[in-house]
Amino acid sequence: MVEALITREMISWAIERSRETPDNIARKLNVKPEKLSAWEKGDTRPSIRQAQDLAKKLNIPFGYLYLSTPPTESLPLPDLRTTADATPRRPSPNFLDVLYDAFRKHEWYREYLQEEDASPLPFVGKFTLDDDPKNVGKDIRDTLTIDDKLRQNCDSWQQFLTEFIRRAEQSRVLVLRSGIVGSNTHRLLDVEEFRGFAITDNLAPLIFINETDYKVAQIFTLAHELAHLWIGRSGISNPNYMLRSKEQKNVIDQFCDSAAAEVLVPTDDFLARWNHFYSLNKNLDRLARHYRVSQFVVLRRAYEFNEIQDDEFRVKYRELLKKPTRKKDDGGGNYYNLVLSRNSSTLTRSLILAASEGRVLPTEAARLLNVGVTKLNAIESYIFGEPRHG
């Protein structure tokens, strides 16, 4: 057996980084926990094959195990999830891989648009934190045409969410939605770690929505991340939806939370429609139907304007999150719709088109979409009706 000349410090770092128990890691490696412990203590070393398996199971590059000291893994976006004096939580491997994957997609699409001589988008960075969130919310509604006509044409809040995303994509905002890393269903994202993030770019803006979050909350996260683009502030978000906008930890999250609420349920219209003679349930039902949003969104709006008390809000909040929702109108578990959703419909179409024209290698297109090369023709047929090349 050829031993891998790796250090116990790097093995300990890799184990700690994974956030998994040693017993679980040993089970994945098909070794006894005592053997893994011996590697970590430096009493013995794994074989090269075992070290490769260790790196694969812990989602790190194999070469990392040969470093003398652990690498510094920094977040590529401003972390808005904590206050200035709080100690940031080390990002999980799953979170880091999703972030880096999004940046690779963004980089490719930006270069693609530059080759197409695309013009900068006027709404990115159009406002600042000194502006009124109500004005930002209104501008998002106007830009994406989020109006009563759209609401009336949607049968449910699920359909409204699908149409909202479609209009954002039509405005050249890449919207990625996933609850896993790439296409690996064993690597789930943690909503306790983040709800979404935004990459601000006036050529190729991108937002990501964590789909492990409750479905009823995702439309608010979508509006929240769009607000980040409108004020030109990239960042990782995890707003606490049990708090009012002004109570959010970060000033940018406070602003984007307020703007998002204004997008979905405009202040003046909401206050005119809220009926103090109706019960909470009746108000939630009728206003959710009118705005084509979940009752969760209306509940937060009512709480924002002190139309309900703290205890009543918390009880109803938890009740709504436990309530099952209908299957989404975007095709549910259809493989091709999942590819479009996870990678952005706009990006997927652009990549497939570029591959068919020879502007990007099929292997690169498949890598960016996190699919096998053999799937590209089928995806192309699904999008365009038939392969555009032989």
C-alpha positions in Angstrom: 0.0 0.0 0.0 1.3 3.4 -1.0 0.7 5.9 1.8 -0.6 9.4 1.0 1.9 11.9 2.6 -0.8 14.1 4.0 -0.8 15.8 7.4 -3.2 15.1 10.3 -3.8 18.8 10.5 -5.4 18.8 7.0 -7.4 15.7 7.8 -8.8 17.4 11.0 -9.5 20.5 9.0 -11.4 18.6 6.3 -13.5 16.7 8.8 -14.4 19.9 10.8 -15.1 21.7 7.5 -17.6 19.0 6.4 -19.8 19.5 9.5 -20.3 15.8 9.6 -19.7 13.4 12.5 -16.6 11.2 12.3 -18.8 8.1 12.5 -20.8 9.3 9.5 -17.6 10.0 7.6 -16.1 6.6 8.4 -19.3 5.0 7.2 -19.1 6.8 3.9 -15.4 5.7 3.5 -16.3 2.2 4.5 -13.7 2.2 7.3 -13.9 1.8 11.0 -14.2 5.0 13.1 -11.0 3.9 14.8 -9.1 4.0 11.6 -10.3 7.5 10.7 -9.3 8.6 14.2 -5.9 7.1 13.8 -5.5 9.1 10.5 -6.6 12.3 12.3 -4.1 11.7 15.2 -1.3 11.0 12.8 -0.7 7.4 14.1 -1.3 6.0 10.6 -1.8 7.4 7.1 -4.4 6.5 4.5 -3.5 5.0 1.2 -3.5 7.3 -1.8 -6.8 5.7 -2.9 -8.3 6.2 0.6 -7.1 9.8 0.6 -8.8 10.4 -2.8 -12.0 8.9 -1.5 -11.7 11.1 1.7 -11.4 14.2 -0.4 -14.3 13.2 -2.7 -16.6 12.4 0.2 -15.7 15.6 2.0 -16.1 17.7 -1.1 -12.6 19.2 -1.3 -10.0 19.1 -4.0 -7.6 16.2 -3.4 -4.6 18.5 -3.5 -5.8 20.3 -0.4 -4.9 17.4 1.7 -1.2 17.9 0.9 -1.1 21.6 2.0 0.8 22.4 5.1 -1.9 24.8 6.4 -5.6 25.0 5.7 -6.6 27.4 2.9 -8.5 30.5 3.6 -12.0 30.2 2.2 -13.6 33.6 1.9 -17.0 34.4 0.7 -17.0 36.1 -2.7 -19.9 38.3 -1.8 -20.6 40.7 1.1 -22.1 38.8 4.0 -25.2 40.6 5.1 -26.4 37.9 7.5 -24.7 39.2 10.6 -24.3 42.5 12.4 -20.9 44.2 12.2 -19.8 43.0 15.7 -20.9 39.4 15.2 -18.6 36.5 14.4 -19.4 35.2 10.9 -20.3 31.5 10.7 -17.9 29.5 8.6 -19.6 28.8 5.3 -20.5 25.2 4.7 -18.9 23.3 1.7 -22.4 23.1 0.1 -22.9 26.8 0.4 -19.4 27.7 -1.0 -19.8 25.3 -4.0 -23.2 26.9 -4.9 -21.7 30.4 -4.7 -18.7 29.5 -6.8 -21.0 27.7 -9.3 -23.2 30.8 -9.6 -20.1 33.0 -10.2 -18.9 30.6 -13.0 -22.3 30.9 -14.7 -22.3 34.7 -14.2 -18.8 35.1 -15.7 -19.7 33.0 -18.8 -23.0 34.9 -19.4 -21.3 38.3 -18.9 -18.7 37.4 -21.6 -21.5 36.1 -23.8 -23.4 39.4 -23.6 -20.2 41.4 -24.2 -19.7 39.4 -27.5 -23.3 40.3 -28.3 -22.7 44.0 -27.6 -25.5 44.0 -25.1 -26.3 47.4 -23.4 -26.1 47.9 -19.7 -29.3 47.6 -17.8 -30.6 51.0 -16.5 -32.3 49.6 -13.4 -29.2 48.1 -11.8 -28.0 50.6 -9.2 -30.7 53.1 -10.1 -31.4 53.8 -6.4 -29.4 54.1 -3.2 -30.0 53.5 0.5 -30.9 57.2 0.7 -34.0 56.7 -1.5 -37.4 55.7 -0.3 -38.0 51.9 -0.4 -41.5 52.6 -1.7 -40.1 54.2 -4.8 -37.7 51.3 -5.3 -40.6 48.8 -5.0 -42.7 50.8 -7.4 -39.9 50.9 -10.0 -39.5 47.2 -9.8 -43.2 46.7 -10.4 -43.1 49.2 -13.3 -40.0 47.6 -14.9 -41.3 44.1 -14.7 -45.0 45.0 -15.2 -46.1 43.6 -11.9 -49.7 44.9 -12.0 -53.3 44.0 -11.4 -53.7 42.6 -14.9 -50.9 40.1 -14.3 -52.5 39.1 -11.0 -55.9 38.6 -12.6 -54.3 36.4 -15.2 -52.8 34.1 -12.6 -54.9 31.4 -10.9 -52.7 31.1 -7.8 -49.8 32.6 -6.0 -47.7 29.7 -7.4 -48.5 30.7 -10.9 -47.9 34.4 -10.0 -44.4 33.4 -8.7 -43.6 31.5 -11.9 -44.7 34.5 -14.0 -42.8 37.0 -11.8 -39.6 35.0 -12.4 -40.3 34.8 -16.1 -40.6 38.6 -16.3 -37.4 39.0 -14.3 -35.6 36.7 -16.8 -37.1 38.6 -19.7 -35.4 41.7 -18.2 -32.1 39.9 -18.3 -31.9 39.0 -14.6 -30.6 35.4 -14.2 -32.8 33.7 -11.6 -31.3 30.5 -10.2 -33.5 28.4 -7.9 -32.2 25.2 -6.2 -32.2 23.4 -3.0 -29.1 21.3 -3.8 -25.5 21.6 -5.0 -25.5 21.2 -8.8 -27.5 18.1 -9.6 -26.4 16.2 -6.4 -29.6 15.4 -4.5 -27.4 14.2 -1.5 -26.0 17.7 -1.0 -28.9 19.7 0.4 -28.7 23.5 1.0 -29.5 24.8 4.5 -32.0 27.6 4.7 -30.6 28.4 8.2 -27.4 29.4 6.4 -28.9 31.6 3.7 -32.2 32.3 1.8 -30.7 33.9 -1.3 -27.9 36.1 -2.7 -27.5 38.7 -5.4 -24.7 39.4 -7.8 -25.0 43.0 -8.9 -23.9 43.7 -12.4 -25.4 46.2 -14.9 -24.8 43.7 -17.7 -25.6 40.3 -16.2 -27.2 40.6 -12.8 -27.9 37.3 -11.0 -30.0 36.2 -8.1 -30.2 32.8 -6.3 -33.1 31.6 -4.3 -32.6 28.7 -1.8 -35.4 26.3 -2.6 -35.1 24.4 0.7 -37.0 27.4 2.1 -40.8 27.3 2.5 -42.5 27.8 -0.8 -44.7 30.5 0.6 -41.6 32.5 1.5 -39.7 32.2 -1.8 -41.7 34.9 -3.6 -40.6 37.4 -0.9 -37.0 36.3 -1.2 -37.2 36.9 -5.0 -38.5 40.4 -4.5 -35.9 41.0 -1.8 -33.0 39.9 -4.0 -34.3 42.1 -6.9 -34.2 45.0 -4.5 -30.5 44.4 -4.0 -30.0 44.8 -7.8 -32.0 48.0 -7.9 -29.8 49.6 -5.2 -26.6 48.1 -6.6 -25.7 46.1 -3.5 -24.5 42.6 -4.0 -24.8 40.3 -0.9 -25.8 37.1 0.8 -29.1 37.4 2.6 -30.9 35.5 5.3 -33.5 37.9 6.6 -35.5 36.8 9.6 -39.1 36.8 8.4 -40.4 36.8 11.9 -39.1 40.3 12.3 -40.4 43.6 10.8 -38.3 45.3 8.1 -36.9 47.9 10.5 -35.9 45.1 12.9 -33.6 43.2 10.4 -30.0 43.0 11.6 -28.4 44.7 8.6 -29.3 48.1 7.2 -29.3 46.8 3.6 -31.6 43.9 4.5 -33.9 46.4 6.3 -34.1 48.5 3.1 -34.5 45.5 0.7 -37.1 43.9 3.0 -39.2 47.1 2.9 -38.8 47.4 -0.9 -39.7 43.7 -1.4 -42.9 44.2 0.5 -43.7 47.2 -1.6 -43.3 45.2 -4.8 -45.7 42.5 -3.7 -48.2 44.4 -1.6 -48.0 48.2 -2.1 -48.5 50.2 1.1 -51.3 52.6 0.1 -53.3 49.9 -1.6 -52.9 47.5 1.3 -54.0 50.0 3.9 -57.1 50.8 1.8 -58.0 47.2 1.4 -57.4 46.0 5.0 -60.8 45.7 6.8 -60.7 46.1 10.5 -64.2 44.6 10.8 -63.0 41.3 9.3 -61.2 38.5 11.1 -57.5 37.9 10.5 -58.2 34.8 8.5 -60.8 36.6 6.3 -58.4 39.5 5.6 -55.5 37.1 4.8 -57.7 35.1 2.5 -59.2 37.9 0.5 -56.0 40.0 0.2 -53.8 36.9 -0.7 -56.3 36.2 -3.5 -56.2 39.8 -4.7 -52.4 40.2 -4.7 -51.8 36.6 -5.8 -49.3 36.1 -3.1 -49.3 33.6 -0.2 -51.1 34.4 3.0 -47.6 34.4 4.6 -46.7 37.6 2.6 -50.0 39.4 3.6 -49.4 38.4 7.2 -46.0 40.0 7.3 -47.5 43.1 5.8 -50.2 43.3 8.4 -47.6 42.9 11.1 -45.5 45.6 9.6 -48.3 48.1 10.0 -49.3 46.8 13.5 -52.6 45.5 12.3 -52.0 42.4 14.4 -50.3 41.8 17.7 -47.0 40.0 18.2 -48.4 36.8 19.7 -51.1 36.6 17.0 -48.5 37.1 14.3 -46.2 34.3 15.6 -48.9 31.8 16.0 -50.3 32.4 12.5 -46.8 32.6 11.0 -45.9 29.1 12.3 -49.3 27.8 11.2 -48.9 29.0 7.6 -45.4 27.6 7.3 -46.7 24.1 8.2 -49.6 24.3 5.8 -49.0 22.2 2.7 -49.0 23.9 -0.6 -50.2 22.8 -4.0 -47.7 21.5 -6.5 -46.0 24.4 -8.3 -47.2 25.3 -11.8 -43.7 25.2 -13.3 -43.8 21.5 -14.2 -42.9 20.2 -10.7 -40.3 17.4 -11.0 -40.0 17.5 -14.8 -36.3 17.0 -15.4 -36.0 19.7 -18.1 -37.9 22.2 -16.1 -35.6 21.5 -13.2 -32.5 22.2 -15.4 -34.1 25.5 -16.5 -35.0 26.4 -12.9 -31.7 25.5 -11.3 -29.6 27.2 -14.0 -31.9 30.1 -15.1 -34.0 29.7 -18.2 -32.1 32.6 -19.9 -28.7 31.2 -19.1 -29.7 27.6 -20.2 -31.1 28.8 -23.5 -28.0 30.9 -24.2 -25.6 28.1 -23.4 -27.5 25.6 -25.5 -27.6 28.1 -28.4 -23.9 28.9 -28.0 -23.1 25.1 -28.0 -25.1 24.5 -31.1 -23.3 27.4 -32.9 -19.9 26.1 -31.8 -19.2 29.2 -29.6 -18.7 27.0 -26.5 -17.6 23.4 -26.2 -20.3 20.9 -25.3 -18.2 19.8 -22.3 -18.1 23.4 -21.0 -21.8 23.9 -21.5 -22.6 20.6 -19.7 -20.3 21.6 -16.8 -21.9 25.0 -16.4 -25.4 23.4 -16.4 -24.3 20.5 -14.1 -25.6 17.9 -16.6 -24.0 15.1 -18.6 -22.8 16.0 -22.1 -25.2 13.3 -23.5 -28.1 15.3 -22.1 -27.5 18.4 -24.2 -29.3 17.3 -27.3 -32.4 16.3 -25.3 -32.4 19.7 -23.5 -32.0 21.5 -26.8 -34.9 19.5 -28.2 -37.0 20.4 -25.2 -36.3 24.1 -25.5 -36.3 24.6 -29.2 -38.4 21.7 -30.4 -35.6 19.9 -32.2 -31.7 19.9 -32.2 -30.3 22.9 -34.1 -27.4 20.8 -35.3 -26.7 17.3 -36.3 
